Structures are given as C-alpha cells and as structure tokens.
C-alpha cells in the first residue's frame, strides 16, 4: 500500500494506472458538517497494488486523478457507487465513465438486495473485514494504522469480486440488465439541483396539494441557502419543521414563531423572514397557477389518480397476491425482488392509472409488467406443488 500526499507522486501513480484495464475505487468523505462533502481519501487498487490518496494534503492537485475518472479505456469498479459519484459530481462537476458497480451486479445475480461489500467479500473470498473504522474521523491527521488498513481493505478485494460476479452475470445472460441499471446510475440529471430531484427526496405523506407545493418551495429555498453558505440541509431547516410549516401555512412572522416545533430552534430564527416570504410566494403562485403545480407532481400517485382500478375493500387482497407474484418471479429469475420493483410501485400500479413506473420499460417489462397486466385482468392463478408456490397464465 502506498500513501500519496503530493501532486508529483499522484501524477506518477495516475500515469501508471492508465496502463490498467481495470481499477477499483472507493472514497472516504465527511458530509455531516457541510453541504459539499469534504473528500478526505481516495483509495485505488490496481492489479497488484493499492494507493491511498490524501485529498486533504496541502496543495495537492487532483487533476490527474480526474483524468483517470474520465478515461473511457479504464473500467472503474465501485461497490455501491452512488455516493462516490455524487461526491465527484459535487466537487469536480464531472461524471466518471466506464463504471461497474458490484452491488448492481450482485443483485442481478441473485444476491440479497443492497448487499454490503464486506458480505460479498465473506461469501466469495471467505475473508472477514474489520468495519470498526467505518465512521472514523477521516478529516483528522495523521491517520492511524487501523484507518489506513480499513481504507486499503475497502478496495483491495474489489477486482477479485468483480471478476467472479461478472462471470456469473455472463452465465446468466444479464449483462444488458446491469448496463441498463448502470446507465441510470450515471445519469447526470439524478445529481443536478432540480425541482424534480427535490420532489424525489421529500416525504410528502398525504398532504393537500397546496401544502405539498409549499413544502417543495421550502425545500428548494433550503437547498439554495445550504449551497450558498456550504452548510448541511438539516442545519438550515429540518424536514419535520418544513412539514409542520407547510401544514400550518403561516402568513406572518408571529404565526411562525408560535409553532412549537420551530420556537425552540433559536439559532435558525435568522431565516424566519425568508421562510415566511417563501410560504407566501408559494401560496400566491399556487392560487394563480394551480394547473402548473399539478403538473409538477404528475408522477406522484396521490395526485394522478385519474381513475381507481379497484375498490378500497379489495385493495389489500390484490396487493398481497401481486406481491406474491413478485416474490415468485424473483425466485424463478434468481434476483432480489427490490431490484425488480418496490412494494409501493406494485401498490400504485394496482390502484391508479397513468403513473410512471420503472418496470414499464427495459428488462423489467418482460419479466414483470406483462405479467402484472395479466394479473390485473384476472388471468393469473397460483398453485402449490412440492413445497413451493407457482403461478400460471389462464388460457
């Protein structure tokens, strides 16, 4: 293992890495204190070595590393890559190319959904990893030997795992499944600051449309404020506080201050004028542009229920059977059910029309969507044989 803390050493390492077809990558960062994550370490494993890059080293220039991320001739192997990619996008403004995520590959091969890296290492290589340093203070220097050993182990086995699981993937003929999921992972629109991405992150519950729009505008205001002063979102305004404000809809400062959930947050009171203004602007926009507000939430089933497909009385029975169908398909295909569809997606499919679901297209369409249509039309039946449940299509 080599510890890299100068630009010249990093440039030398990256020049060597360009001779590799595959490298394994991981990062250690801290995101609790700031909006933009503080990147503390980058770990890279080649075929025969591991490099620990100290990104907090004085005057280190990461340009040559960014070039590696953008090199299409080098396969970059991650495990659970979303947060690493988000860090690269927020800090460098780029998306890595030619990426493989062993967590995606593992789920496509039938391993448990969202399986952890250490679990894969144990299953495939019969090696135990010490995870006690996972929540370590990575911004403190010098790093301890235990921290360095942990950082090294996080990439040391990734290439071996990738080779094993990629072989399994090819045997199952599911490379195109993983390509589809990886393309979604690398879609830059998922990482941009946008209204739709804010909507995806928010938990609206069953709020009226006006309250939902106010909640959305509060979240957008909060994110802009957090970006401007580089503070974490929750330090600006917690989600439970935003939810309470959107329900109460205060029209003036005194009403906001009277909220119990807000009154104890003294250090945030400098934002009250902006919060009240955001609420009032959202309320006025909603009054004049209700159709546009509905359009914002067009993919949210709470406001796109054009027609109920089944009664509330039969809803639970239908959902239970549809989830049973999903489990049987998952077993037969040998993949985790959550990779195919979530319970919420199945429920919404059964109850509402004109909603967008990920199983409408791609590989999920053939294995699930077409069967769900038959199920909804009463053309699927279940039977028990030799200790297992099966389904079949009625003629």
Secondary structure as GFF3:
##gff-version 3
##sequence-region A 1 395
A	DSSP	beta_strand	2	4	.	.	.	ID=ss1
A	DSSP	alpha_helix	7	17	.	.	.	ID=ss2
A	DSSP	beta_strand	22	30	.	.	.	ID=ss3
A	DSSP	beta_strand	38	45	.	.	.	ID=ss4
A	DSSP	beta_strand	50	54	.	.	.	ID=ss5
A	DSSP	alpha_helix	63	69	.	.	.	ID=ss6
A	DSSP	beta_strand	75	78	.	.	.	ID=ss7
A	DSSP	alpha_helix	82	92	.	.	.	ID=ss8
A	DSSP	beta_strand	99	101	.	.	.	ID=ss9
A	DSSP	alpha_helix	102	108	.	.	.	ID=ss10
A	DSSP	alpha_helix	117	125	.	.	.	ID=ss11
A	DSSP	alpha_helix	145	156	.	.	.	ID=ss12
A	DSSP	alpha_helix	158	172	.	.	.	ID=ss13
A	DSSP	alpha_helix	175	185	.	.	.	ID=ss14
A	DSSP	three_ten_helix	188	190	.	.	.	ID=ss15
A	DSSP	alpha_helix	195	201	.	.	.	ID=ss16
A	DSSP	alpha_helix	209	229	.	.	.	ID=ss17
A	DSSP	alpha_helix	233	236	.	.	.	ID=ss18
A	DSSP	alpha_helix	239	248	.	.	.	ID=ss19
A	DSSP	alpha_helix	253	257	.	.	.	ID=ss20
A	DSSP	alpha_helix	260	263	.	.	.	ID=ss21
A	DSSP	three_ten_helix	266	271	.	.	.	ID=ss22
A	DSSP	alpha_helix	272	288	.	.	.	ID=ss23
A	DSSP	alpha_helix	290	296	.	.	.	ID=ss24
A	DSSP	three_ten_helix	301	303	.	.	.	ID=ss25
A	DSSP	alpha_helix	312	333	.	.	.	ID=ss26
A	DSSP	alpha_helix	337	340	.	.	.	ID=ss27
A	DSSP	alpha_helix	343	351	.	.	.	ID=ss28
A	DSSP	three_ten_helix	358	360	.	.	.	ID=ss29
A	DSSP	alpha_helix	362	364	.	.	.	ID=ss30
A	DSSP	pi_helix	365	369	.	.	.	ID=ss31
A	DSSP	alpha_helix	370	376	.	.	.	ID=ss32
A	DSSP	beta_strand	380	385	.	.	.	ID=ss33
A	DSSP	beta_strand	388	393	.	.	.	ID=ss34
###
